[in-house]
Amino acid sequence: MRNFRRRTGKVFYYARNIVRDGAPQLLFRRRLDHALAVAVRGPAILDRLNYYNKLREPFTPSPAAMTIATLPRRPSMYYYDLKEFARYFDPNLRLDLEFGDVRGLPPVPSIVKNRPIGTHNANGVLFKMDKLRHFQMQADPLRFVDKQPMVVWRGDMNNPVRLVFLDAAQGLPFCDVGSPATHAPERHRKPFMSVEDQKRYRYIVSLEGNDVATNLKWIMSSNSLCLMPEPTNEIWFCEGRLKPDEHYVQLAPDFSDIADKVAFFERHPEKAERIIASAQAYCRQFLDEPTEKALCLLVLYKYFVLSGQIEPDEKIWRFLST
């Protein structure tokens, strides 16, 4: 069922974006002032905006910056996710950007999908890209207490931390963990398991891959308890704002505490359910479509104003600079 939903979602995603790209772009640019006026709604949206776009000082785009009119079309999902909102602005405006999984921080202020978590990461201006893959958060009908009292994980072997985890969990009777990847060590190979089947377990492990952990969003929106080490990368989901024992259960870097953590929550299921409820509340903010659209526009608007390419509207900029 999930695969059918995913395929159907992709069809609608591409159809909608192809139609948008074929429409006269001037129609969108005429709506910008109204869209920005609607977007300026209160402190909650300002807080998230200034987390995604931490820039404060004026800057100049690099010589390698490209115009909105010449955004690269590959990877296509990155292009469509950015162009959906960039089309509201003058096509000659320039921006530095990096599509795909970004390693480290760009040398100049750039639009990115991901960045390292930290206080000095302002050059990575987060934008909601590859959202069809990352923001799948369906309801979970199975209660925590009705799930299998075990730990589950499936994934590719694209980060050394995953091998550390599998070695630590090997032989633990309450762990059903492994990788279906053909390049995984034979001792850790396990058959593919769908998201629906993983949600039948009480405890689901989330591990970073090329950048963030793709499964984190659907785990936190489920009725299972998320177990993971402290995250090091973040995307639009703001992983850097997640708090251990409030949104997830933090595991030691060597995963030596996984048995103790599971045993504790088996004795105290009410505490597990409290963390799950908090995680679900955190996820709900990303399901408010008007707010998500407003933030995408404001992230770009702030970027273009600080790069000296747009003369700010006094009323809007007074709100953004508070």
C-alpha positions in Angstrom: 0.0 0.0 0.0 2.8 2.4 0.9 4.6 1.7 -2.4 1.3 2.4 -4.3 0.9 5.7 -2.4 4.5 6.6 -3.1 4.1 5.9 -6.8 0.8 7.8 -7.0 2.3 10.7 -5.0 5.2 10.9 -7.5 2.9 11.0 -10.5 0.9 13.9 -9.0 4.1 15.6 -7.8 5.6 15.7 -11.3 2.3 16.5 -13.1 1.6 19.5 -10.8 5.1 20.9 -11.1 5.3 20.4 -14.9 2.0 22.4 -15.2 3.5 25.1 -12.9 6.6 25.3 -15.0 4.6 25.7 -18.2 2.4 28.5 -16.8 3.4 32.2 -17.4 5.8 32.9 -14.5 4.7 36.5 -14.5 1.4 35.4 -12.9 3.3 34.2 -9.8 5.5 37.3 -9.6 2.4 39.5 -9.5 1.3 37.6 -6.4 4.5 38.0 -4.4 3.5 41.1 -2.4 0.2 39.6 -1.4 1.9 36.2 -0.5 4.5 37.9 1.6 1.9 40.0 3.4 0.0 36.9 4.3 3.2 35.1 5.3 4.1 37.7 8.0 1.9 36.2 10.8 3.6 36.1 14.2 6.5 35.1 16.4 6.3 31.4 15.7 6.9 31.8 12.0 9.6 34.3 12.6 11.4 31.9 14.9 11.5 29.1 12.3 12.4 31.5 9.5 15.5 32.8 11.5 16.5 29.2 12.2 16.4 28.2 8.5 18.0 31.4 7.4 20.4 32.6 10.1 22.0 35.3 7.9 22.1 38.7 9.6 24.6 40.8 7.6 24.6 41.9 4.0 26.6 39.8 1.6 27.4 39.5 -2.1 26.6 36.4 -4.2 29.7 34.6 -5.5 30.7 34.7 -9.2 29.4 31.2 -9.5 25.9 32.2 -8.4 23.1 31.4 -10.9 19.9 33.1 -11.7 16.5 31.8 -10.9 16.0 31.5 -14.7 19.0 29.1 -15.0 18.5 26.8 -12.0 19.8 23.3 -12.8 17.0 20.9 -13.6 18.8 17.9 -12.1 18.1 16.4 -9.6 14.6 17.2 -10.7 12.9 17.1 -7.2 15.4 19.6 -5.9 14.7 21.8 -8.9 10.9 21.6 -8.6 10.9 22.1 -4.8 13.0 25.3 -5.1 11.4 26.6 -8.3 7.9 26.3 -6.8 8.7 29.3 -4.7 11.6 30.9 -6.6 9.3 31.6 -9.5 7.6 34.3 -7.4 10.7 36.4 -7.7 12.5 38.2 -10.6 14.1 35.5 -12.7 17.3 37.5 -12.9 17.9 37.3 -9.1 21.1 35.3 -8.3 21.7 32.8 -5.6 24.4 30.3 -4.6 23.0 26.8 -4.1 24.1 23.2 -3.7 21.7 20.4 -4.6 22.0 17.0 -3.2 23.6 15.8 0.1 25.9 18.6 1.2 29.1 17.7 3.0 30.2 20.4 5.5 29.3 24.1 5.0 29.4 26.1 1.8 32.0 28.8 1.7 29.4 31.5 0.9 25.7 31.9 1.9 24.0 29.2 -0.1 20.6 27.5 -0.4 21.0 23.9 0.7 18.9 20.9 1.7 21.1 20.0 4.7 23.8 21.4 6.9 25.8 20.4 10.0 24.1 21.1 13.3 25.8 24.0 15.2 25.9 27.6 16.1 28.2 28.7 13.2 26.3 27.2 10.2 24.6 30.3 8.8 26.2 29.9 5.3 23.9 26.9 4.9 20.5 28.4 4.3 18.0 25.6 4.7 15.3 25.1 2.1 12.6 22.4 1.9 14.0 20.2 -0.9 13.5 16.6 -1.7 10.3 16.9 0.4 8.4 14.0 -1.2 11.1 11.6 0.2 11.6 13.2 3.6 8.2 14.4 4.7 6.0 11.3 4.7 4.2 11.3 8.0 1.1 9.0 7.8 -1.1 8.3 10.8 -0.3 5.1 12.8 -3.4 3.1 13.8 -1.5 0.7 16.1 -1.0 1.7 19.7 2.5 1.5 21.4 1.3 -1.2 23.9 -0.1 -3.4 21.1 3.2 -3.5 19.1 5.9 -6.1 19.3 8.2 -5.4 22.3 11.3 -5.4 20.1 13.8 -3.1 18.3 13.8 -2.9 14.5 16.1 -1.2 11.9 16.5 -1.6 8.1 18.7 0.6 5.9 21.6 1.0 3.6 25.2 0.8 4.7 26.1 4.4 3.7 27.4 5.6 7.0 30.0 3.9 9.3 27.7 4.5 12.3 25.3 1.9 10.9 28.0 -0.8 11.1 28.8 0.2 14.6 25.1 -0.2 15.5 24.7 -3.5 13.8 27.8 -4.9 15.5 26.5 -3.7 18.9 23.0 -5.2 18.4 24.2 -8.5 16.9 22.9 -11.4 18.9 20.5 -9.4 21.1 17.3 -11.4 21.1 15.0 -8.3 21.2 16.6 -6.8 18.0 15.4 -7.4 14.5 18.0 -5.3 12.7 20.0 -5.5 9.5 20.5 -4.3 6.0 19.0 -5.6 2.7 21.9 -4.0 0.8 24.0 -6.4 -1.2 27.2 -4.7 -0.1 26.3 -5.2 3.6 28.5 -7.6 5.6 26.9 -11.1 5.3 26.4 -11.3 9.1 24.2 -8.3 9.0 22.1 -8.9 5.9 18.4 -9.1 6.5 15.5 -9.0 4.0 13.7 -5.8 3.1 11.0 -4.7 5.5 8.3 -2.2 4.6 7.6 0.9 6.7 4.2 -0.5 7.7 5.9 -3.7 9.0 8.5 -1.7 10.9 5.8 0.3 12.6 4.6 -3.0 14.2 7.6 -2.8 16.5 7.6 -0.6 19.7 11.2 0.6 19.2 12.6 1.9 15.8 16.2 3.0 15.5 17.0 6.1 13.4 20.6 6.4 12.0 22.0 9.1 9.8 23.0 8.1 6.3 24.6 10.4 3.7 23.3 13.3 5.8 20.2 13.0 8.0 18.2 9.9 8.8 15.4 9.7 6.2 13.2 7.5 8.5 13.2 10.0 11.4 10.1 11.8 10.3 7.9 8.8 9.9 9.2 7.3 13.1 8.4 10.4 15.1 5.0 10.7 13.6 4.2 7.1 14.5 3.2 5.4 17.7 6.6 3.8 18.0 9.5 5.1 20.1 12.4 6.6 18.3 15.9 5.5 19.4 18.9 7.3 18.0 22.3 8.9 18.8 22.5 12.7 18.9 22.0 14.0 15.4 24.9 15.8 13.6 23.0 17.0 10.5 19.8 18.8 9.9 17.3 19.6 7.1 14.0 21.5 7.1 12.9 19.2 9.9 15.2 21.1 12.3 16.9 18.0 13.8 19.1 20.4 15.8 16.0 21.4 17.8 15.1 17.9 18.9 15.6 17.2 22.6 16.5 13.8 24.0 13.9 12.2 26.4 11.4 14.7 25.0 11.2 13.9 21.3 13.4 10.7 21.1 15.5 8.4 23.3 19.2 9.2 22.9 21.6 6.2 22.5 25.3 6.2 23.3 27.6 6.6 20.3 28.7 3.0 20.7 25.1 1.8 21.3 26.2 0.0 24.4 23.1 1.2 26.3 20.4 -0.1 24.0 19.5 -3.1 26.2 19.2 -0.8 29.3 17.1 1.7 27.4 14.6 -0.9 26.1 14.3 -2.6 29.5 13.6 0.8 31.1 10.7 1.7 28.7 9.3 -1.9 28.9 9.0 -1.2 32.7 7.6 2.3 32.1 5.5 2.3 29.0 3.7 5.5 30.1 7.1 7.3 29.8 7.5 6.0 26.3 4.0 7.2 25.3 4.8 10.6 26.7 7.8 11.0 24.5 5.8 9.6 21.5 3.1 12.2 22.1 5.7 15.0 22.2 7.4 13.7 19.0 4.0 13.7 17.2 3.3 17.3 18.4 6.7 18.3 17.0 5.8 16.7 13.6 2.5 18.4 13.3 4.0 21.9 12.7 5.3 20.6 9.3 1.8 19.5 8.2 0.5 23.1 8.2 0.7 23.8 4.5 0.0 27.6 4.6 2.8 28.0 7.1 5.2 25.8 5.1 4.6 27.8 2.0 5.0 31.1 3.8 8.3 30.0 5.3 9.7 28.9 1.9 8.9 32.3 0.4 10.3 34.2 3.4 13.6 32.2 3.4 14.2 33.3 -0.2 13.0 36.9 0.4 15.4 37.3 3.3 18.2 35.9 1.2 17.6 38.2 -1.7 17.2 41.3 0.6 20.5 40.6 2.4 22.3 40.0 -0.8 21.3 43.5 -2.0 19.1 42.3 -4.8 15.7 43.4 -3.5 14.7 46.6 -1.9 12.8 45.5 1.2 9.3 46.4 1.9 9.4 48.4 5.1 6.5 46.7 6.8 7.7 43.2 6.0 11.3 43.8 6.7 10.5 45.5 10.1 8.8 42.2 11.1 11.7 40.0 9.8 14.4 42.1 11.5 12.9 42.1 15.0 
